[in-house]
Amino acid sequence: MKRISIVSHKSFEEVLQKLTATIGRPDIKMFNEAVTASATIDDVEEVVKGAIGSSDLMEFIRFDVGEVLRKELGGDGPKVFFS
């Protein structure tokens, strides 16, 4: 895992959108079904190739850990996400 910190004059939402625009986000249930139905490793590779974005990355899940802090602080907490 690699941690990345970015300092920008742009809004958090704008930076997040730019960072994640090219990441594939497959329907995980359908992705899992396709991997399970694959008979060979070549079949699995084709399923994965179809699910990744142009960045060659795929997001399985995203957590907005800042949401809990914002609720505690009345909406003024930090904006943080893990993918």
ROTOR-855672 format. One record per atom (N, C-alpha, C, O): x, y, z; residue number from 1; atom name. Coordinates in nm, 2 decimals. Layout:
N
px | py | pz | nr | atom
X | Y | Z | NUM | CA
...
//
This chain:
83
px | py | pz | nr | atom
0.08 | -0.12 | 0.00 | 1 | N
0.00 | 0.00 | 0.00 | 1 | CA
0.09 | 0.12 | 0.00 | 1 | C
0.20 | 0.12 | 0.06 | 1 | O
0.05 | 0.22 | -0.07 | 2 | N
0.12 | 0.35 | -0.08 | 2 | CA
0.03 | 0.46 | -0.04 | 2 | C
-0.08 | 0.48 | -0.09 | 2 | O
0.08 | 0.55 | 0.05 | 3 | N
0.00 | 0.66 | 0.09 | 3 | CA
0.04 | 0.78 | 0.01 | 3 | C
0.16 | 0.81 | -0.02 | 3 | O
-0.05 | 0.86 | -0.04 | 4 | N
-0.03 | 0.97 | -0.12 | 4 | CA
-0.09 | 1.10 | -0.06 | 4 | C
-0.21 | 1.09 | -0.02 | 4 | O
-0.01 | 1.20 | -0.04 | 5 | N
-0.07 | 1.33 | 0.01 | 5 | CA
-0.06 | 1.43 | -0.10 | 5 | C
0.04 | 1.44 | -0.17 | 5 | O
-0.17 | 1.51 | -0.12 | 6 | N
-0.17 | 1.61 | -0.23 | 6 | CA
-0.21 | 1.74 | -0.17 | 6 | C
-0.31 | 1.75 | -0.09 | 6 | O
-0.14 | 1.84 | -0.20 | 7 | N
-0.17 | 1.98 | -0.16 | 7 | CA
-0.21 | 2.05 | -0.29 | 7 | C
-0.14 | 2.06 | -0.38 | 7 | O
-0.33 | 2.11 | -0.29 | 8 | N
-0.38 | 2.18 | -0.41 | 8 | CA
-0.47 | 2.30 | -0.37 | 8 | C
-0.53 | 2.30 | -0.26 | 8 | O
-0.48 | 2.39 | -0.46 | 9 | N
-0.57 | 2.51 | -0.45 | 9 | CA
-0.71 | 2.47 | -0.49 | 9 | C
-0.81 | 2.54 | -0.47 | 9 | O
-0.72 | 2.35 | -0.56 | 10 | N
-0.85 | 2.31 | -0.60 | 10 | CA
-0.93 | 2.24 | -0.49 | 10 | C
-0.87 | 2.21 | -0.38 | 10 | O
-1.06 | 2.23 | -0.50 | 11 | N
-1.14 | 2.17 | -0.40 | 11 | CA
-1.11 | 2.02 | -0.39 | 11 | C
-1.07 | 1.96 | -0.48 | 11 | O
-1.14 | 1.97 | -0.27 | 12 | N
-1.12 | 1.82 | -0.25 | 12 | CA
-1.20 | 1.74 | -0.35 | 12 | C
-1.14 | 1.65 | -0.40 | 12 | O
-1.32 | 1.78 | -0.38 | 13 | N
-1.41 | 1.71 | -0.47 | 13 | CA
-1.34 | 1.71 | -0.61 | 13 | C
-1.35 | 1.61 | -0.68 | 13 | O
-1.29 | 1.82 | -0.65 | 14 | N
-1.23 | 1.83 | -0.79 | 14 | CA
-1.10 | 1.75 | -0.80 | 14 | C
-1.08 | 1.68 | -0.90 | 14 | O
-1.02 | 1.75 | -0.70 | 15 | N
-0.90 | 1.67 | -0.69 | 15 | CA
-0.94 | 1.52 | -0.69 | 15 | C
-0.88 | 1.44 | -0.77 | 15 | O
-1.03 | 1.48 | -0.61 | 16 | N
-1.07 | 1.34 | -0.60 | 16 | CA
-1.13 | 1.29 | -0.74 | 16 | C
-1.10 | 1.18 | -0.78 | 16 | O
-1.21 | 1.38 | -0.81 | 17 | N
-1.26 | 1.34 | -0.93 | 17 | CA
-1.15 | 1.32 | -1.04 | 17 | C
-1.15 | 1.22 | -1.11 | 17 | O
-1.05 | 1.40 | -1.04 | 18 | N
-0.94 | 1.39 | -1.13 | 18 | CA
-0.86 | 1.27 | -1.10 | 18 | C
-0.82 | 1.20 | -1.20 | 18 | O
-0.83 | 1.24 | -0.98 | 19 | N
-0.75 | 1.12 | -0.94 | 19 | CA
-0.82 | 0.99 | -0.97 | 19 | C
-0.76 | 0.89 | -1.01 | 19 | O
-0.95 | 0.99 | -0.97 | 20 | N
-1.03 | 0.86 | -0.98 | 20 | CA
-1.10 | 0.84 | -1.12 | 20 | C
-1.16 | 0.74 | -1.14 | 20 | O
-1.09 | 0.94 | -1.20 | 21 | N
-1.16 | 0.94 | -1.33 | 21 | CA
-1.13 | 0.82 | -1.42 | 21 | C
-1.21 | 0.78 | -1.50 | 21 | O
-1.01 | 0.77 | -1.41 | 22 | N
-0.96 | 0.66 | -1.50 | 22 | CA
-0.96 | 0.53 | -1.44 | 22 | C
-0.90 | 0.43 | -1.49 | 22 | O
-1.01 | 0.52 | -1.32 | 23 | N
-1.01 | 0.39 | -1.24 | 23 | CA
-1.14 | 0.31 | -1.28 | 23 | C
-1.25 | 0.37 | -1.27 | 23 | O
-1.12 | 0.18 | -1.31 | 24 | N
-1.24 | 0.10 | -1.34 | 24 | CA
-1.32 | 0.07 | -1.21 | 24 | C
-1.26 | 0.04 | -1.11 | 24 | O
-1.45 | 0.07 | -1.22 | 25 | N
-1.54 | 0.04 | -1.11 | 25 | CA
-1.64 | -0.06 | -1.15 | 25 | C
-1.76 | -0.03 | -1.18 | 25 | O
-1.60 | -0.19 | -1.16 | 26 | N
-1.70 | -0.29 | -1.21 | 26 | CA
-1.81 | -0.32 | -1.10 | 26 | C
-1.79 | -0.29 | -0.98 | 26 | O
-1.92 | -0.37 | -1.15 | 27 | N
-2.02 | -0.42 | -1.06 | 27 | CA
-1.96 | -0.55 | -0.99 | 27 | C
-1.93 | -0.65 | -1.06 | 27 | O
-1.93 | -0.54 | -0.86 | 28 | N
-1.85 | -0.64 | -0.80 | 28 | CA
-1.92 | -0.78 | -0.80 | 28 | C
-1.85 | -0.88 | -0.82 | 28 | O
-2.05 | -0.78 | -0.79 | 29 | N
-2.12 | -0.91 | -0.80 | 29 | CA
-2.10 | -0.97 | -0.94 | 29 | C
-2.07 | -1.09 | -0.95 | 29 | O
-2.12 | -0.89 | -1.04 | 30 | N
-2.10 | -0.95 | -1.18 | 30 | CA
-1.96 | -0.98 | -1.20 | 30 | C
-1.93 | -1.09 | -1.27 | 30 | O
-1.87 | -0.90 | -1.15 | 31 | N
-1.72 | -0.93 | -1.17 | 31 | CA
-1.69 | -1.07 | -1.10 | 31 | C
-1.62 | -1.15 | -1.16 | 31 | O
-1.74 | -1.09 | -0.98 | 32 | N
-1.71 | -1.21 | -0.91 | 32 | CA
-1.77 | -1.33 | -0.98 | 32 | C
-1.71 | -1.44 | -0.99 | 32 | O
-1.89 | -1.32 | -1.03 | 33 | N
-1.96 | -1.42 | -1.10 | 33 | CA
-1.88 | -1.46 | -1.23 | 33 | C
-1.86 | -1.58 | -1.26 | 33 | O
-1.83 | -1.36 | -1.30 | 34 | N
-1.75 | -1.38 | -1.42 | 34 | CA
-1.62 | -1.45 | -1.39 | 34 | C
-1.58 | -1.54 | -1.46 | 34 | O
-1.55 | -1.41 | -1.28 | 35 | N
-1.43 | -1.48 | -1.24 | 35 | CA
-1.45 | -1.62 | -1.20 | 35 | C
-1.38 | -1.71 | -1.24 | 35 | O
-1.56 | -1.64 | -1.13 | 36 | N
-1.60 | -1.78 | -1.08 | 36 | CA
-1.63 | -1.87 | -1.20 | 36 | C
-1.59 | -1.98 | -1.20 | 36 | O
-1.69 | -1.81 | -1.30 | 37 | N
-1.73 | -1.89 | -1.42 | 37 | CA
-1.62 | -1.91 | -1.52 | 37 | C
-1.63 | -2.00 | -1.61 | 37 | O
-1.51 | -1.84 | -1.50 | 38 | N
-1.39 | -1.86 | -1.59 | 38 | CA
-1.33 | -2.00 | -1.57 | 38 | C
-1.31 | -2.05 | -1.46 | 38 | O
-1.30 | -2.06 | -1.68 | 39 | N
-1.24 | -2.19 | -1.68 | 39 | CA
-1.09 | -2.19 | -1.68 | 39 | C
-1.03 | -2.29 | -1.63 | 39 | O
-1.03 | -2.09 | -1.72 | 40 | N
-0.88 | -2.08 | -1.73 | 40 | CA
-0.83 | -1.95 | -1.68 | 40 | C
-0.91 | -1.85 | -1.66 | 40 | O
-0.70 | -1.94 | -1.66 | 41 | N
-0.64 | -1.81 | -1.62 | 41 | CA
-0.66 | -1.71 | -1.73 | 41 | C
-0.67 | -1.59 | -1.70 | 41 | O
-0.65 | -1.75 | -1.85 | 42 | N
-0.67 | -1.66 | -1.96 | 42 | CA
-0.81 | -1.60 | -1.96 | 42 | C
-0.83 | -1.48 | -1.99 | 42 | O
-0.91 | -1.68 | -1.92 | 43 | N
-1.05 | -1.63 | -1.91 | 43 | CA
-1.05 | -1.52 | -1.80 | 43 | C
-1.12 | -1.42 | -1.81 | 43 | O
-0.99 | -1.55 | -1.68 | 44 | N
-0.98 | -1.46 | -1.57 | 44 | CA
-0.92 | -1.32 | -1.61 | 44 | C
-0.97 | -1.22 | -1.58 | 44 | O
-0.81 | -1.33 | -1.69 | 45 | N
-0.74 | -1.21 | -1.74 | 45 | CA
-0.83 | -1.13 | -1.82 | 45 | C
-0.83 | -1.01 | -1.82 | 45 | O
-0.91 | -1.19 | -1.91 | 46 | N
-1.00 | -1.12 | -1.99 | 46 | CA
-1.11 | -1.05 | -1.91 | 46 | C
-1.15 | -0.93 | -1.94 | 46 | O
-1.16 | -1.11 | -1.80 | 47 | N
-1.26 | -1.05 | -1.71 | 47 | CA
-1.19 | -0.93 | -1.65 | 47 | C
-1.26 | -0.82 | -1.64 | 47 | O
-1.07 | -0.94 | -1.60 | 48 | N
-1.00 | -0.83 | -1.53 | 48 | CA
-0.98 | -0.72 | -1.63 | 48 | C
-1.00 | -0.60 | -1.60 | 48 | O
-0.93 | -0.75 | -1.75 | 49 | N
-0.90 | -0.65 | -1.85 | 49 | CA
-1.03 | -0.57 | -1.89 | 49 | C
-1.02 | -0.45 | -1.91 | 49 | O
-1.14 | -0.64 | -1.88 | 50 | N
-1.27 | -0.57 | -1.91 | 50 | CA
-1.32 | -0.48 | -1.80 | 50 | C
-1.41 | -0.40 | -1.81 | 50 | O
-1.26 | -0.50 | -1.68 | 51 | N
-1.30 | -0.42 | -1.56 | 51 | CA
-1.21 | -0.31 | -1.52 | 51 | C
-1.26 | -0.22 | -1.45 | 51 | O
-1.09 | -0.31 | -1.57 | 52 | N
-1.00 | -0.20 | -1.53 | 52 | CA
-1.02 | -0.08 | -1.61 | 52 | C
-1.07 | -0.09 | -1.73 | 52 | O
-0.98 | 0.03 | -1.56 | 53 | N
-0.99 | 0.16 | -1.63 | 53 | CA
-0.87 | 0.19 | -1.72 | 53 | C
-0.78 | 0.10 | -1.72 | 53 | O
-0.87 | 0.30 | -1.78 | 54 | N
-0.75 | 0.33 | -1.87 | 54 | CA
-0.62 | 0.35 | -1.79 | 54 | C
-0.51 | 0.35 | -1.84 | 54 | O
-0.63 | 0.36 | -1.65 | 55 | N
-0.52 | 0.37 | -1.57 | 55 | CA
-0.46 | 0.24 | -1.53 | 55 | C
-0.36 | 0.23 | -1.46 | 55 | O
-0.53 | 0.13 | -1.58 | 56 | N
-0.49 | -0.01 | -1.54 | 56 | CA
-0.52 | -0.03 | -1.39 | 56 | C
-0.45 | -0.12 | -1.33 | 56 | O
-0.61 | 0.04 | -1.33 | 57 | N
-0.65 | 0.02 | -1.19 | 57 | CA
-0.79 | -0.01 | -1.18 | 57 | C
-0.87 | 0.03 | -1.27 | 57 | O
-0.83 | -0.08 | -1.08 | 58 | N
-0.97 | -0.12 | -1.05 | 58 | CA
-1.00 | -0.09 | -0.91 | 58 | C
-0.92 | -0.13 | -0.82 | 58 | O
-1.11 | -0.03 | -0.88 | 59 | N
-1.15 | 0.00 | -0.74 | 59 | CA
-1.26 | -0.11 | -0.70 | 59 | C
-1.36 | -0.13 | -0.77 | 59 | O
-1.23 | -0.17 | -0.59 | 60 | N
-1.32 | -0.27 | -0.54 | 60 | CA
-1.42 | -0.22 | -0.44 | 60 | C
-1.53 | -0.26 | -0.43 | 60 | O
-1.37 | -0.12 | -0.36 | 61 | N
-1.46 | -0.06 | -0.26 | 61 | CA
-1.40 | 0.08 | -0.22 | 61 | C
-1.28 | 0.10 | -0.23 | 61 | O
-1.48 | 0.16 | -0.18 | 62 | N
-1.44 | 0.30 | -0.13 | 62 | CA
-1.50 | 0.33 | 0.00 | 62 | C
-1.62 | 0.31 | 0.02 | 62 | O
-1.42 | 0.38 | 0.09 | 63 | N
-1.47 | 0.42 | 0.22 | 63 | CA
-1.45 | 0.57 | 0.24 | 63 | C
-1.34 | 0.62 | 0.21 | 63 | O
-1.55 | 0.64 | 0.29 | 64 | N
-1.54 | 0.78 | 0.32 | 64 | CA
-1.53 | 0.78 | 0.47 | 64 | C
-1.62 | 0.81 | 0.55 | 64 | O
-1.40 | 0.77 | 0.52 | 65 | N
-1.38 | 0.76 | 0.67 | 65 | CA
-1.40 | 0.90 | 0.73 | 65 | C
-1.43 | 0.91 | 0.85 | 65 | O
-1.39 | 1.00 | 0.65 | 66 | N
-1.42 | 1.14 | 0.71 | 66 | CA
-1.56 | 1.16 | 0.74 | 66 | C
-1.60 | 1.25 | 0.82 | 66 | O
-1.65 | 1.08 | 0.68 | 67 | N
-1.80 | 1.10 | 0.71 | 67 | CA
-1.83 | 1.09 | 0.86 | 67 | C
-1.91 | 1.17 | 0.91 | 67 | O
-1.77 | 0.99 | 0.92 | 68 | N
-1.79 | 0.97 | 1.07 | 68 | CA
-1.75 | 1.09 | 1.15 | 68 | C
-1.82 | 1.14 | 1.23 | 68 | O
-1.63 | 1.14 | 1.11 | 69 | N
-1.57 | 1.26 | 1.18 | 69 | CA
-1.66 | 1.38 | 1.15 | 69 | C
-1.68 | 1.46 | 1.24 | 69 | O
-1.71 | 1.40 | 1.03 | 70 | N
-1.79 | 1.51 | 1.00 | 70 | CA
-1.92 | 1.51 | 1.08 | 70 | C
-1.97 | 1.61 | 1.12 | 70 | O
-1.98 | 1.39 | 1.10 | 71 | N
-2.10 | 1.38 | 1.18 | 71 | CA
-2.07 | 1.42 | 1.32 | 71 | C
-2.15 | 1.49 | 1.38 | 71 | O
-1.96 | 1.38 | 1.37 | 72 | N
-1.93 | 1.41 | 1.51 | 72 | CA
-1.90 | 1.56 | 1.53 | 72 | C
-1.94 | 1.61 | 1.63 | 72 | O
-1.85 | 1.62 | 1.43 | 73 | N
-1.81 | 1.76 | 1.43 | 73 | CA
-1.92 | 1.85 | 1.37 | 73 | C
-1.89 | 1.97 | 1.34 | 73 | O
-2.04 | 1.80 | 1.35 | 74 | N
-2.15 | 1.88 | 1.30 | 74 | CA
-2.13 | 1.93 | 1.15 | 74 | C
-2.17 | 2.03 | 1.11 | 74 | O
-2.06 | 1.84 | 1.07 | 75 | N
-2.04 | 1.87 | 0.93 | 75 | CA
-1.91 | 1.94 | 0.89 | 75 | C
-1.89 | 1.96 | 0.78 | 75 | O
-1.83 | 1.97 | 0.99 | 76 | N
-1.71 | 2.05 | 0.97 | 76 | CA
-1.58 | 1.96 | 0.97 | 76 | C
-1.47 | 2.02 | 0.98 | 76 | O
-1.60 | 1.83 | 0.97 | 77 | N
-1.48 | 1.75 | 0.98 | 77 | CA
-1.40 | 1.73 | 0.85 | 77 | C
-1.44 | 1.79 | 0.75 | 77 | O
-1.29 | 1.66 | 0.86 | 78 | N
-1.21 | 1.65 | 0.74 | 78 | CA
-1.27 | 1.56 | 0.63 | 78 | C
-1.36 | 1.48 | 0.65 | 78 | O
-1.22 | 1.58 | 0.51 | 79 | N
-1.26 | 1.50 | 0.39 | 79 | CA
-1.15 | 1.40 | 0.36 | 79 | C
-1.04 | 1.44 | 0.33 | 79 | O
-1.18 | 1.27 | 0.38 | 80 | N
-1.08 | 1.17 | 0.36 | 80 | CA
-1.15 | 1.05 | 0.29 | 80 | C
-1.27 | 1.02 | 0.32 | 80 | O
-1.08 | 0.98 | 0.20 | 81 | N
-1.14 | 0.86 | 0.15 | 81 | CA
-1.03 | 0.76 | 0.13 | 81 | C
-0.91 | 0.79 | 0.11 | 81 | O
-1.07 | 0.63 | 0.14 | 82 | N
-0.98 | 0.52 | 0.11 | 82 | CA
-1.05 | 0.44 | 0.00 | 82 | C
-1.17 | 0.41 | 0.00 | 82 | O
-0.97 | 0.40 | -0.09 | 83 | N
-1.02 | 0.32 | -0.20 | 83 | CA
-0.93 | 0.19 | -0.21 | 83 | C
-0.96 | 0.11 | -0.30 | 83 | O
//
